[in-house]
């Protein structure tokens, strides 16, 4: 992860800096061994000492990006976004070299400006915090900027919106690398939702459902325990003692998705977990996850994950 030497306070930058440290920096040998090897690589951002801030001391610099499997840019100095101060040339060059060498390059929030300056987002979809997406689009017209999603996965280049969306993207990386089961267990330890799809809107009233008895959590837990059965919006509404229209509105506000999309997301997650942890036939996985037939399971995997169920299972041998 590349971080400027001077980190200003108060600043949102510290939050986005801490997210990868929390997700990747602490070994989790009971979940996966080996875990990630996280190194903080500092650089001089050219803006001088951070007022009332922190100074990062680390033995690693931009040269250490060479050979990295993944490079994360959690943010760039505010002056580079708000005031048009040029991004540090050594940082841009190091990102370009790392990507050319095969590294997966990831940005959180304003880190997308560094990826765009390096040309890594040209011809690709990307996102950033909605407050900065207009600037990103105006400054880099070759980039297709989407201001309404949590994160964008373009394979070897990934970008996220700000704050908690950065956590969603980091958990998505764990999910890609180590599987849904490991990502879900890690999310539970962090007391955060296990999976928010990248296409979910940035603008939602609540990031997770309410947990009191009058909230949606009981009916959603009830539905998760019955994913292998046919479930409709009317079924959920009756269980919640709400009208279908009220359920739709409240679930949309709580999760950013419709009831049917929420059910599909849960079923895909159940299928991923079964493919990773069991040797059940594809037909059985489809039935237990509520996706019906093997053909339907393949259709949704190809559409939403880009791989077939068989290819997904082969990505996680022995887990």
C-alpha positions in Angstrom: 0.0 0.0 0.0 1.4 3.4 -1.0 0.9 6.2 1.5 2.3 9.8 1.6 4.9 10.4 4.3 2.9 13.2 5.9 -0.7 12.3 6.8 -2.9 15.3 7.8 -5.3 15.3 10.7 -8.2 15.7 10.9 -8.7 13.7 7.7 -10.7 11.0 6.2 -7.4 9.7 4.9 -6.7 7.9 8.1 -9.9 5.9 7.9 -9.1 4.7 4.3 -5.5 4.0 5.3 -6.7 1.8 8.2 -9.1 -0.3 6.1 -6.4 -2.3 4.2 -4.3 -2.5 7.4 -7.3 -4.1 9.2 -8.2 -6.5 6.3 -4.8 -7.5 5.1 -2.3 -6.6 7.8 -3.3 -8.9 10.6 -2.5 -12.7 9.9 -5.6 -14.9 10.1 -4.0 -18.4 10.1 -7.2 -20.1 11.1 -8.9 -18.7 8.0 -6.1 -19.0 5.5 -2.4 -19.8 5.8 -0.5 -18.0 4.5 -2.4 -14.8 4.8 -1.4 -11.5 3.0 1.9 -9.9 3.5 1.1 -6.2 3.8 3.8 -3.5 3.4 3.3 0.2 3.7 5.4 2.0 1.1 5.8 5.7 1.7 6.5 8.6 -0.8 7.0 12.3 -0.7 3.8 14.0 -1.9 5.6 17.3 -2.5 3.2 19.2 -0.2 5.5 19.5 2.7 4.9 18.6 6.4 1.3 17.7 7.2 -0.2 20.4 9.6 -1.2 18.8 12.9 -0.8 15.4 11.3 1.2 12.2 11.4 4.5 11.2 9.8 4.8 7.7 8.5 8.2 6.0 9.0 8.6 2.7 7.1 11.6 0.9 5.6 9.6 0.5 2.3 9.4 3.0 -0.5 8.1 3.1 -4.1 10.8 0.8 -5.3 9.2 -2.0 -3.2 6.1 -2.0 -5.4 8.2 -4.0 -7.8 7.1 -7.6 -7.6 4.0 -6.9 -5.5 0.9 -9.0 -6.4 -1.5 -6.2 -5.4 -0.9 -2.4 -5.0 -3.4 -0.3 -3.1 -3.7 3.5 -3.2 -6.0 4.4 -0.4 -6.0 8.2 -1.2 -4.0 11.0 -2.7 -3.4 14.4 -1.1 -6.4 16.7 -1.1 -4.4 19.4 -2.9 -4.1 17.0 -5.9 -7.9 16.7 -6.1 -9.2 20.0 -5.0 -6.5 22.4 -6.2 -5.1 20.7 -9.2 -1.6 20.1 -7.7 0.1 17.6 -9.9 0.4 14.1 -8.6 3.9 13.1 -7.7 5.7 11.8 -10.8 7.5 9.0 -9.0 4.2 7.7 -7.6 2.6 7.7 -11.0 5.6 6.0 -12.6 5.8 3.4 -9.9 2.1 2.5 -10.3 2.6 2.2 -14.1 5.6 -0.1 -13.7 3.9 -2.3 -11.1 0.9 -2.8 -13.4 3.0 -3.5 -16.4 4.8 -6.2 -14.2 1.5 -7.9 -13.5 0.3 -6.3 -10.3 -3.4 -5.9 -9.5 -3.8 -2.2 -8.8 -6.5 -1.0 -6.4 -7.7 2.4 -5.4 -10.0 3.6 -2.5 -11.8 6.9 -2.8 -9.5 9.6 -4.3 -6.8 7.0 -5.0 -8.5 6.7 -8.4 -6.9 10.0 -9.4 -3.4 8.3 -9.2 -4.6 5.3 -11.2 -6.1 7.6 -13.8 -3.0 9.8 -14.0 -1.0 6.6 -14.7 -3.3 5.8 -17.5 -4.5 2.6 -15.9 -8.2 3.6 -16.1 -8.2 4.6 -19.8 -11.1 2.9 -21.5 -12.3 1.3 -18.3 -15.2 1.9 -15.8 -14.1 3.4 -12.5 -15.6 5.1 -9.5 -14.6 7.3 -6.5 -16.4 9.1 -3.7 -19.4 10.7 -5.3 -18.1 14.2 -4.2 -15.1 13.7 -6.5 -16.5 11.8 -9.5 -17.3 14.9 -11.5 -13.7 16.1 -11.1 -12.4 12.7 -12.0 -14.5 12.5 -15.2 -13.6 16.1 -16.2 -9.9 15.7 -15.7 -9.7 12.2 -17.3 -12.3 12.0 -20.2 -10.8 8.6 -21.3 -12.2 7.1 -18.1 -15.9 6.0 -17.9 -16.7 7.2 -14.4 -19.7 5.7 -12.6 -20.8 7.8 -9.6 -23.6 5.5 -8.4 -21.8 2.3 -7.4 -19.7 1.2 -4.4 -16.9 -0.3 -6.4 -15.9 -1.4 -9.8 -13.9 -4.6 -10.6 -12.1 -4.5 -13.9 -10.0 -7.6 -13.2 -6.5 -6.2 -12.8 -7.7 -2.7 -11.9 -10.3 -2.0 -9.2 -11.7 1.2 -7.8 -14.0 2.1 -4.9 -16.1 4.9 -3.6 -15.0 6.5 -0.3 -15.1 5.4 3.4 -17.1 2.2 4.0 -17.1 1.4 0.2 -13.3 0.9 0.6 -14.0 -1.8 3.1 -16.5 -3.4 0.8 -13.8 -3.5 -2.0 -11.2 -5.0 0.4 -13.5 -7.7 1.5 -14.3 -8.3 -2.2 -10.6 -8.9 -2.9 -10.5 -11.4 0.0 -13.6 -13.1 -1.6 -11.9 -13.2 -5.0 -8.6 -14.6 -3.6 -9.7 -16.9 -0.7 -13.3 -17.5 -1.3 -16.7 -16.5 0.1 -16.4 -18.6 3.3 -13.1 -16.9 4.3 -14.4 -13.4 3.4 -17.7 -14.0 5.4 -15.8 -15.2 8.5 -13.5 -12.2 8.3 -16.4 -9.8 7.9 -18.1 -11.4 10.9 -15.0 -10.8 13.0 -15.0 -7.2 11.9 -18.7 -6.9 12.7 -19.6 -5.7 9.2 -21.9 -7.0 6.4 -20.3 -10.0 4.7 -21.0 -8.8 1.2 -22.3 -5.7 -0.5 -22.2 -6.1 -4.3 -20.2 -3.4 -6.1 -23.3 -2.3 -8.2 -25.2 -1.3 -5.0 -25.9 2.4 -4.9 -23.6 4.8 -3.0 -26.7 6.7 -1.8 -28.6 4.6 0.8 -30.2 5.6 4.0 -28.7 2.6 6.0 -25.8 0.4 5.2 -27.2 -2.6 7.1 -30.7 -3.4 8.2 -32.0 -2.5 11.7 -31.4 -5.1 14.3 -34.3 -4.4 16.7 -37.4 -6.7 16.7 -39.3 -4.2 14.6 -36.6 -4.1 11.9 -36.0 -6.2 8.9 -33.2 -8.4 10.4 -35.6 -11.1 11.6 -37.3 -11.6 8.3 -34.0 -11.5 6.4 -32.5 -14.2 8.8 -35.7 -16.2 8.2 -35.2 -16.0 4.5 -31.5 -16.9 4.6 -32.5 -20.1 6.5 -34.9 -21.0 3.6 -33.0 -20.2 0.5 -33.5 -23.7 -0.8 -37.3 -23.1 -1.0 -39.3 -20.9 -3.3 -39.6 -17.4 -1.8 -41.5 -14.4 -3.1 -41.8 -10.8 -2.1 -45.3 -11.6 -0.8 -43.7 -14.4 1.4 -41.2 -11.9 2.9 -43.9 -9.3 3.4 -46.2 -11.6 5.2 -43.4 -12.8 7.5 -42.5 -9.1 8.2 -46.2 -8.2 8.7 -45.8 -5.5 6.1 -47.4 -4.8 2.7 -45.3 -5.8 -0.3 -44.9 -2.2 -1.2 -43.7 -1.2 2.3 -41.3 -4.1 2.4 -39.9 -3.1 -1.0 -39.4 0.5 0.2 -37.8 -0.4 3.5 -35.5 -3.0 2.1 -34.4 -0.6 -0.7 -33.6 2.0 2.0 -31.8 -0.5 4.2 -29.7 -2.4 1.6 -29.8 -0.4 -1.6 -31.3 -3.4 -3.5 -34.8 -4.7 -4.3 -36.1 -7.8 -2.5 -35.7 -10.0 -5.5 -32.1 -8.8 -6.0 -31.3 -9.3 -2.4 -32.6 -12.9 -2.6 -30.5 -13.5 -5.7 -27.4 -12.1 -4.0 -28.0 -14.4 -1.0 -28.5 -17.4 -3.2 -25.3 -16.7 -5.2 -23.4 -16.4 -1.9 -24.8 -19.7 -0.7 -23.8 -21.4 -3.9 -20.3 -20.0 -3.7 -19.9 -21.3 -0.2 -21.1 -24.8 -1.1 -18.8 -24.9 -4.2 -15.9 -24.0 -2.0 -16.6 -26.2 1.0 -18.3 -29.3 -0.5 -18.0 -31.7 -3.3 -21.7 -31.7 -4.0 -22.8 -32.0 -7.7 -23.6 -28.8 -9.4 -27.3 -29.8 -9.6 -27.4 -30.3 -5.8 -25.7 -26.9 -5.2 -28.3 -25.3 -7.4 -31.1 -26.9 -5.5 -29.7 -26.1 -2.0 -29.1 -22.4 -3.0 -32.5 -22.0 -4.4 -31.4 -21.4 -7.9 -33.3 -24.4 -9.2 -31.4 -26.1 -12.0 -27.7 -26.4 -13.0 -28.4 -24.4 -16.1 -29.9 -21.6 -14.1 -26.9 -21.7 -11.7 -24.5 -21.5 -14.6 -26.5 -18.6 -16.1 -26.3 -16.5 -13.0 -22.6 -17.3 -12.3 -21.6 -16.3 -15.8 -23.7 -13.1 -15.6 -22.7 -12.0 -12.1 -19.3 -13.6 -11.5 -18.0 -14.0 -15.0 -17.1 -17.7 -14.5 -19.0 -21.0 -14.6 -19.7 -22.9 -11.3 -17.1 -25.5 -12.3 -14.5 -22.9 -13.0 -15.3 -21.2 -9.7 -14.9 -24.5 -7.8 -11.5 -25.2 -9.4 -10.3 -21.8 -8.2 -10.6 -23.0 -4.6 -9.2 -26.5 -4.4 -9.0 -28.1 -1.0 -10.8 -25.4 0.8 
